[in-house]
Amino acid sequence: MNDLIEKLGMKVPIFGFSHCRDVVVAIGKAGGLGVYGAGLHDDETIATDIKWMEEQLGDKPYGIDLLMPEQYVGAESGGLDTQEAHKRIPGIYKTFLDNMMVRYNVPEFEGWDKEESAEIAGGQRYTAQQAVGILDLAFNSRCRLLVSALGTPPAWVVKKAHEQGRYVGALAGRVRHAVKHRDAGVDIIIAQSYEAAGHTGDIGGMVLWPQVVDAVAPVPVLAAGGIADGRQMAAAMALGAAGVWCGSVWLTTVESECTPIIRKKLLRAKTEDTVRTSAFTGKPCRFLRTAWVDEWEDKEAPSTLPSPLQTIATRPYRRRIDRAANSGNLGPDEGAGALISKPVGQVVGMLNEETSVRAVMTHMGEQYVNVVAEMFESFGK
């Protein structure tokens, strides 16, 4: 067992990211470290989830993940208020989205276009102002690991985390980002490759991981992107990683938050059915390709807005899509069902059946051990 895993109180070097508290707890109970993605939840939900996770996990470790980018519209003031953000969204976007809803027969419902609080405007919290509530809750929790999924954590965040005995991690898609994290005092670098879900860079794992390992040594590195079984885990560890960071593999488990229609779309998807697009957040982000992406790529469509304006402009319409698609009345290729999507990595092509978190952890661990043993045996001949 390497030093990092021992210090964190883990049994296996598997870190699992999820927005779903059930997945986080199941990973922790299986010997890994679940990391709760707080960036899509409001403060009340986060507080409730933290309390429940800590009750379920006892003294087992877990982490909290949030977005702390340095570059976004309004960054110079810590973020735009909702009114100012809407002023910066040209009317052509409303016209484009209204027409899309008509063509896909996505109905309105009472309150679909209500204005959200600044805390969660756009549904994805990553401005400095939006992060405050998450950080307050994290610093008053028992989480062992605080992770920045987008951007180098501010110095005060790293300092306070260390004063409280917490580890700090940060995702990096390029070597220079990893070095910047290291220089800021980050304890764990998560090297996230092109294959990954969500906000990701454009360098593949087999190239990125060893470069980051060499650049930030002796800071431990976790390999992220395209890891769903023990063979890929063995490859990552052979390239110098201290552990693996997995996200997409949990989406088709019984514990995940995925609705039936999303689950169906994921289980049938092939690797080539994912796309890195700015159609959801305004930043390159890997999602399952759906009609939503196709609409934004049409030559008649307006260009996507910079973050966070894209999420703020589209949020009310995505609420309509989610409600209609999850009504149970539509298939995955009709109406709102054709538009709804989910962040998922290229490894989705390997997620062909519903399973459980424990089954994934067991299979990954056993396969890893067998692969390593076979390699040693081959070298010994």
C-alpha positions in Angstrom: 0.0 0.0 0.0 1.4 3.4 -0.9 1.8 6.2 1.6 -1.0 8.3 0.3 -3.6 5.6 0.6 -2.4 4.7 4.1 -2.5 8.3 5.2 -6.0 8.7 4.0 -7.2 5.5 5.7 -8.2 3.7 2.4 -7.8 0.0 1.7 -7.6 0.3 -2.1 -6.2 3.2 -4.3 -9.6 3.9 -6.0 -11.0 7.4 -5.7 -14.6 7.7 -6.9 -16.2 11.0 -7.9 -20.0 11.3 -7.9 -22.7 13.9 -7.4 -24.7 11.2 -5.7 -24.2 10.7 -2.0 -25.2 7.0 -2.2 -22.3 6.3 -4.6 -19.9 8.2 -2.3 -20.9 6.2 0.7 -20.8 2.9 -1.2 -17.3 3.6 -2.5 -16.1 4.4 1.1 -17.7 1.2 2.5 -15.9 -0.8 -0.2 -12.5 0.5 0.8 -12.0 3.4 -1.6 -12.6 7.1 -1.1 -15.7 8.6 -2.5 -15.6 12.3 -3.5 -18.9 14.2 -3.4 -19.4 16.6 -6.2 -21.0 19.6 -4.5 -21.0 22.0 -7.5 -24.5 21.1 -8.7 -26.3 21.3 -5.3 -27.6 24.2 -3.2 -26.4 24.7 0.4 -29.4 23.0 2.0 -28.9 19.8 -0.1 -25.1 19.8 0.6 -25.6 20.1 4.3 -28.2 17.3 4.4 -26.0 15.1 2.3 -22.9 15.7 4.4 -24.7 14.8 7.6 -26.1 11.6 6.0 -22.7 10.6 4.5 -20.9 11.1 7.8 -23.5 9.0 9.6 -23.2 6.2 7.1 -19.4 6.3 6.8 -18.4 6.7 10.5 -14.6 7.1 10.5 -14.2 6.1 6.9 -12.8 8.9 4.7 -14.6 10.9 2.0 -13.9 14.0 0.0 -15.8 17.1 -1.3 -15.3 18.5 -4.8 -16.1 21.9 -6.1 -15.2 24.2 -9.0 -12.8 27.1 -8.4 -11.8 28.4 -11.8 -9.9 31.6 -12.2 -11.3 32.6 -15.6 -15.0 33.2 -16.3 -17.2 36.2 -17.1 -17.3 38.4 -14.0 -14.3 36.8 -12.4 -12.8 40.2 -11.5 -15.6 40.8 -9.1 -16.1 37.3 -7.9 -19.0 36.6 -10.2 -22.0 38.4 -11.8 -25.3 38.8 -10.0 -28.2 37.2 -11.9 -29.6 40.5 -13.2 -26.2 41.6 -14.7 -25.7 38.1 -16.2 -29.0 38.3 -18.0 -28.1 41.7 -19.4 -25.1 40.1 -21.1 -27.1 37.4 -22.9 -28.4 38.7 -26.3 -32.0 38.1 -27.2 -31.1 35.8 -30.1 -30.4 33.0 -27.5 -33.9 33.1 -26.1 -35.3 33.0 -29.7 -33.1 30.0 -30.6 -34.0 28.1 -27.4 -37.7 28.9 -27.7 -37.7 27.5 -31.2 -35.9 24.4 -30.1 -38.5 23.7 -27.4 -41.3 24.1 -30.0 -39.6 21.7 -32.5 -39.0 19.1 -29.9 -42.4 19.6 -28.3 -41.0 20.3 -24.8 -43.8 21.8 -22.8 -43.7 24.6 -20.3 -44.6 24.1 -16.6 -45.4 26.6 -13.9 -42.2 28.2 -12.6 -39.9 26.8 -15.3 -38.4 30.2 -16.0 -38.2 31.4 -12.4 -35.1 33.4 -11.5 -32.7 31.4 -9.3 -30.7 32.8 -6.4 -27.1 33.9 -7.1 -26.0 30.9 -5.0 -26.9 28.5 -7.8 -27.6 30.6 -10.8 -27.2 28.5 -13.9 -27.3 25.3 -11.8 -23.5 24.9 -11.7 -21.7 26.7 -8.9 -18.2 27.8 -9.9 -17.9 31.6 -9.3 -16.0 32.7 -6.2 -19.3 33.9 -4.7 -21.1 30.6 -5.4 -18.2 28.7 -3.8 -18.4 30.4 -0.5 -21.3 28.3 0.8 -19.7 25.1 -0.3 -16.4 25.9 1.4 -18.1 26.9 4.6 -19.9 23.6 4.7 -16.7 21.7 3.8 -14.6 23.3 6.4 -17.2 22.4 9.1 -17.4 18.8 7.9 -15.3 15.7 8.6 -14.1 15.4 4.9 -10.5 14.3 4.6 -10.0 15.6 1.1 -11.0 18.9 -0.6 -10.7 18.9 -4.4 -10.8 21.7 -7.0 -12.2 20.2 -10.2 -11.5 23.4 -12.2 -8.7 25.7 -11.3 -5.9 26.1 -8.7 -7.4 26.5 -5.2 -6.9 30.0 -3.8 -4.0 30.2 -1.3 -6.4 30.8 1.7 -8.3 27.7 0.9 -5.2 25.5 0.8 -3.9 27.2 4.0 -7.1 26.7 5.9 -7.5 23.1 4.7 -4.0 22.3 5.9 -4.5 24.0 9.3 -7.5 21.7 9.7 -5.5 18.6 8.8 -7.2 18.1 5.4 -5.6 17.1 2.1 -6.1 19.3 -1.0 -6.4 17.9 -4.5 -6.8 19.6 -7.9 -7.5 18.3 -11.4 -5.1 19.1 -14.2 -5.3 18.5 -17.9 -1.9 19.8 -18.8 1.5 19.6 -17.2 1.7 23.4 -16.6 -1.6 23.3 -14.7 -0.3 20.4 -12.6 2.9 22.4 -11.8 0.8 25.4 -10.9 -1.2 23.3 -8.5 1.9 21.9 -6.9 3.4 25.3 -6.4 0.2 26.4 -4.7 0.7 23.7 -2.1 -1.8 21.2 -3.4 -1.2 17.7 -1.9 -2.6 15.5 -4.7 -2.7 16.1 -8.4 -5.4 14.4 -10.4 -4.2 14.2 -14.0 -7.4 14.2 -16.0 -7.0 13.1 -19.6 -9.0 13.8 -22.8 -11.0 10.6 -22.4 -12.7 11.8 -19.2 -16.2 13.2 -18.6 -16.9 16.8 -17.7 -14.5 19.7 -18.0 -11.4 18.0 -19.6 -8.4 18.9 -21.7 -7.2 17.5 -25.0 -4.3 15.2 -24.0 -4.7 11.4 -23.8 -3.9 9.6 -20.5 -1.0 7.4 -21.8 0.8 10.7 -22.6 -0.5 12.9 -19.8 -0.1 10.7 -16.8 3.6 10.0 -16.9 4.4 13.6 -17.8 2.5 14.9 -14.8 4.1 12.3 -12.5 7.6 13.4 -13.5 6.8 17.1 -13.4 5.4 17.2 -9.9 7.3 14.5 -8.1 7.2 13.7 -5.2 3.6 15.0 -5.0 1.3 11.9 -5.6 -0.7 11.8 -8.8 -4.0 10.1 -9.5 -4.8 9.0 -13.0 -8.2 10.1 -14.3 -10.0 9.5 -17.6 -11.1 6.3 -19.2 -10.6 4.0 -16.2 -13.3 1.4 -15.6 -11.5 -1.9 -14.9 -8.4 -3.4 -13.4 -6.4 -3.5 -16.6 -6.7 0.3 -17.0 -5.9 0.7 -13.3 -2.8 -1.4 -13.7 -1.7 0.7 -16.7 -2.1 3.9 -14.7 -0.2 2.6 -11.8 2.6 1.3 -14.1 2.9 4.9 -15.4 3.6 6.1 -11.9 0.1 7.0 -10.5 -0.5 6.5 -6.8 -4.1 5.7 -7.5 -7.0 6.2 -9.9 -9.8 8.7 -10.0 -13.0 7.3 -11.6 -16.3 9.0 -12.3 -18.2 7.6 -15.3 -18.1 4.0 -14.1 -20.5 4.7 -11.3 -23.2 6.1 -13.5 -24.7 2.7 -14.4 -24.6 1.4 -10.8 -27.9 0.9 -8.9 -26.7 3.5 -6.4 -26.3 6.3 -9.0 -28.6 9.3 -9.4 -29.3 8.5 -13.1 -32.9 8.5 -14.1 -34.3 5.5 -16.1 -34.1 7.3 -19.4 -30.5 8.5 -18.9 -29.5 5.0 -17.7 -31.0 3.5 -20.9 -29.0 6.0 -23.0 -25.8 5.3 -21.2 -26.1 1.5 -21.4 -26.6 1.5 -25.1 -23.9 4.1 -25.9 -20.7 3.4 -27.6 -17.4 5.2 -27.0 -17.8 7.4 -30.1 -21.2 8.6 -28.8 -19.5 11.1 -26.4 -18.4 14.6 -27.5 -16.3 17.4 -26.0 -18.6 20.4 -26.4 -19.2 23.9 -24.9 -23.0 23.6 -25.4 -23.6 22.9 -21.8 -21.3 25.1 -19.7 -19.5 27.4 -22.2 -16.3 25.5 -21.5 -15.1 22.3 -23.3 -16.9 19.5 -21.4 -17.5 15.9 -22.4 -21.1 14.8 -22.5 -23.1 12.1 -24.2 -23.9 13.4 -27.7 -27.6 14.1 -28.1 -29.8 16.3 -30.2 -29.0 19.2 -27.8 -25.4 19.1 -29.0 -26.4 18.7 -32.6 -28.6 21.8 -32.4 -25.8 23.9 -31.1 -23.5 22.7 -33.8 -25.9 23.5 -36.6 -24.6 26.3 -38.9 -27.7 28.4 -38.1 -27.2 28.2 -34.3 -25.6 31.1 -32.4 -22.1 30.5 -30.9 -22.1 29.2 -27.4 -21.7 31.8 -24.7 -18.7 32.0 -22.3 -19.2 30.5 -18.9 -21.2 31.1 -16.8 -23.5 32.8 -19.3 -24.1 29.6 -21.3 -25.4 27.8 -18.2 -27.5 30.8 -17.1 -29.1 31.2 -20.5 -29.9 27.5 -21.0 -30.8 26.5 -17.4 -34.6 27.2 -17.6 -34.8 25.3 -20.8 -32.8 22.4 -19.5 -35.3 22.2 -16.6 -38.1 21.8 -19.1 -36.1 19.1 -20.9 -35.4 17.2 -17.7 -39.0 17.3 -16.5 -40.4 16.2 -19.8 -37.8 13.5 -20.5 -38.1 12.0 -17.0 -41.9 11.9 -17.2 -41.9 8.3 -18.3 -43.8 9.1 -21.4 -40.9 9.4 -23.8 -38.3 7.2 -25.3 -34.6 8.1 -25.5 -35.0 9.3 -29.1 -38.2 11.4 -29.1 -38.9 14.9 -28.0 -37.2 15.9 -24.8 -35.8 12.4 -24.6 -33.7 13.1 -27.6 -32.3 16.3 -26.0 -31.5 15.2 -22.5 -27.8 14.3 -21.8 -25.3 13.5 -19.1 -21.6 14.2 -18.6 -19.8 10.9 -19.3 -16.4 9.8 -20.5 -15.4 7.7 -23.5 -15.3 4.7 -21.2 -19.1 4.6 -21.6 -18.6 2.1 -24.3 -17.6 -0.4 -21.6 -20.6 0.3 -19.4 -23.0 -2.3 -20.9 -24.9 -3.5 -17.9 -26.4 -2.3 -14.7 -24.2 -3.2 -11.7 -23.4 -2.0 -8.2 -20.6 0.1 -6.7 -19.3 -2.9 -4.7 -19.3 -5.1 -7.8 -17.3 -2.5 -9.7 -14.8 -2.1 -6.8 -14.4 -5.8 -6.4 -14.0 -6.5 -10.1 -11.5 -3.7 -10.6 -9.4 -4.7 -7.6 -9.3 -8.4 -8.5 -8.6 -7.8 -12.1 -5.8 -5.4 -11.2 -4.1 -8.0 -8.9 -4.4 -10.6 -11.6 -3.0 -8.4 -14.3 0.0 -7.4 -12.2 0.6 -11.0 -11.3 0.5 -12.1 -14.9 3.0 -9.3 -15.9 5.4 -10.4 -13.2 5.1 -14.0 -14.3 5.7 -13.0 -17.9 8.8 -11.0 -17.1 10.1 -13.9 -15.0 10.1 -16.3 -18.0 
